[in-house]
Amino acid sequence: MTTQIPFAIDFHVHSDDSYDGHEPIELVLEHAADIDLDGVVITDHDEIDESLRAARLAPEYGLIGIPGVEVSTRHGHLLAIGVERRPDPGQPFLETVETVRELGGIAIVPHPFQRSRHGVRKRHITDADAIETYNSMLFTGYRNRRARTFARRRGYPEIGASDAHYLPNVGKAYTEILVTPDDGRTTKAEIDGDELVEAILEGRTQIRGKRTPVHKSTVQYAKGAVRKSTYLLTSRAPLIPTVPTSMDRSG
C-alpha cells in the first residue's frame, strides 16, 4: 500500500514586516513549532526580506523553510509561494501569476471575492495554481463557501490558511498536504519542496483548523486599518487603496 506522508503548513501569515503585521519571525516560527505545524510561510504585503530570513531560520525550529509574499496586483492580492524575489506590485493579475511561475513559485489566490480585503474578483481569476478556500480571518463562512464552490467547479486545488497578523492566530487554519512517495520513503525528512509543490498542484490537500473568533478578527481589522492609513501617508508603496469606511461582514 502506498504510504501517504502528511505535512501541515500555514501558507498565509504576516510578520511585523507587513504594515498591518505585529510579530517578529522568530516568535512566529517558535509558535508554529509549538503547535506541531511542519511549516509556515511568511507572506508580508509586498515585502519579502523577512520571509526569506524566516525560510533560512526554519530548520533551526524543525520546520520546512518556504519563502513567500502577498503581492498587490492590479486586480487584487495574490500569494506567491516558494519565490525568492518579490514580483513587482501593481501589475495585472495574470502577468503576476506568470511572473510567480517564472520565479519557480506557485500562485495562490487568497480570500477571493472579498473586495474590502483586495480579494480578486471572479472575472479576473482565469488562471492560478490554487485557491485559498478557507481563510480563518473571514467574519462569516459565506466567502469561504463561495471560494470553495468556485475552486471545485473549475478544478483548482484548495488551500486553507490563517492569514494571521497576531501570534495566537497562527495555525488557526492550515493545509495538510499528502505526499505519496513511490520509492519506499516514509519520513518527512526525506521529502523535498518540489514534492510538496507537486502534491499541491495535484490537489492532494486537506483543509484543517477553524475560524478565528469574530472579536479577534474585529480587533485585527480595526488596528490594521489604522496601520494601513499611517503606512499610506508615509510610503509611496504601490498598494491598492482599500481602507473601507465600514467593515465588510459578508465574508
N, C-alpha and C positions, 0 to 999 in steps of 0.2 A: 504494500500500500504506500502511495506517495506521501511523504512527510510534508506537512504544512508548518512553516515557522512564522508565528505572528509577531509583528513589530507595531508597537504603539507609539504614534508620533502626532504631536500637535503642530500643525503646519502654519498656524497663523497667530503669532504672539508678538507684542510690541515691547520694546525696551525704552529706556529713557533717551534714546537717540531719536525717537519719534516726538513730534511736537506735542502729542497728547499721551505719550507714554510716561512711565514713572520709575520702572525698576532697572537697576544695573544688571547686565547679563549674567554676572556671577550668581546673583540670587535666583535668577530665572533658571539657570542650569541646575543649581543645587536643589531647588524646589522640584524641578522635573524629575531628577533622580530620586528624590524622596518619595514621590508618588508613583514610582515604577514606570514612568514613561521610558521609551527607548531613545527618543529624540525629540527635540523641539526646534522649530525653525523661527528665528527672529526675522520678522517681516516689517521693518520700520517703514514709515511713509517716505519714499523717495530717498532713503538713506540706507547704505549697505555696510558701512565700516564696522559697526558693532556686530552685525550679523556675521561678517567674515571672522571677526575675532571670536565670537561665540562658537562658530564651527571649528576653529582651531583648538579652543579650550574644551570642547565637548568630551573628547575621550578621557580627559582627566576626571570627569564626573561619571564615567561609564556610559556615556551617551554617544549616539551617532552624530557626527558633525555635518549639518546640512545648511548651507547659507541660503539666503533669500531676501526679497524686498517686495513691498507693496507699492506698485507703480501707479501713479496718477496718469492714466491715459486720457486722451481727449474725450473718450466716451464712458469713463468710469474707472474704477480700480481693478487692478489685475495683480495676482500673486505670481511672482517669478521665483520659482523654487529650483535650487541647485545651480544658480548662476553666481559667478564671482565678480561680475561687473553689473552695475545698475543700468538698465535700459533708460534711455532719455525719457523724462516725463513729458506729457503734453502731446505725444504722438497718437495717431489713430489707433484704435483697439487692435485691428488685425495686423497692422505694421508692428505693434509692440509684441504681439504673440509670435510673429515671425522672428523678431529680434531675440526673444527669450530662447527659442529653439536653436537659433544660430549660436547662442552662448552656451548651449549644452544643457539648458534647463527645461522645465515643463511649466506650462501656463495654466493657472487655476483661477477661475472666476469666483471671487469672494462675494458673499451676501448680494447675489444678483437681484435686480429689480427694485432694491430699496434706495430710492432717489436721495433721501436725506443722508445716506452714508456712501454716496457715489457708486451705488450699485449699477452695473452695466444693464441697459435695457435689452429686452428680448431681441429686438430687431438688429442689435449690433453683435449678438453672440452667434456668429456664423461659423466660428472655428475656435477651439480651445482644447486643452488636453484633459481637463476635468472641471467639475462644478462643485463648489462648496455648497452642499445641500443641507448642511446642519451647521449653523453658526450660533454658538451659545449665547451671544450677546443680544439677540433679537428679542423684542418685548413680547411677541406672541409667536405662535408657530406658523402663522399664515404664510410668511415669506419663505420659511424653510420648506413648507409643503409645496408651495409653488415652484421653488427651485428643484425639489426632488422630482416633481411631475415633469418639469421641463427636461431635466437630465435623462430620465428614464425613457421618455418618448423619443429622444434623439440619440440615445445610446452613449451618453457621456459617463465616464467613471465618476463616482461620488466620493466627496471628501467631507469629513467633519472636523471642526476646529473651534478653539475657544475664542479667538480674537481678543485675547486678554491684554489689558493695559495695566492691570494690577496683579501682583503676585498670587493672591489666593485664587484668582480665576484661571490661572494656567492649568491646562489639562481638564477643565470642566467638560469639554468635549474634545475628542481626538479621533484619529483614524487608525484602525487596526488593519495593517497590510499583511496579506497572507502570501509569503514567498514559498514557492514549491520547487526546491532544487531537485533535479533529476539524476544527481550523481552521488547520492548517499549522504550528503552533508546534513547535519542535524542540529548545529548550533548557530546562534546569531553571529558569533564572531567570524564565521566562515562566509557570511553573506556580504556582498558589496553594494554600493549605492546604485549601480546600474541595474542590479536585480530588483531593487526596491522600485525604481522608476518603471521597469518593465511590468512589475506586478500592478502598479497603479494604472498604467495605460491599458492593461488587460482587464481592469475593473475588479481586481481581486482585493476589494476593500470592504470593511465593515465600519460603520459609524458607531462610536461608543460615547458615553457620557450623558450629560444633562444640561438644561438651560441654566445660565447664571441667574440667580434670583433677581426679580424685577427691580428691587430697591438698589441693588448693586449696579445694575445696568443704568439706572437713572443717575446715580452719582457719577458714573463713568462718563455718560453723555454730557452732563452739566459741566463737569470740570474740563472735559475735552473741548467743549465749545469755547470756554474762556481761554484755554491754552491756544486753541486754533486762532482765535481773534488776535491774541498777542503775537503769535507767530506771523500771521499775515501782515501785521503792521510793521514788523521788524525785519521781514525777509522778502526777497524777491523770488523765492522758490516758485516754480510754475505749477502750483496746486490749483485744482478746480475749486472755485469759491463755492462753499456749500453750507455755511452755518445756518440752519433753518431757524425761523422765528418761533416755531413750536416743534416739539418732538413728533416724529412720525411713529405713531404707536400701532401702525397696521402691520408691522413685520417684525 
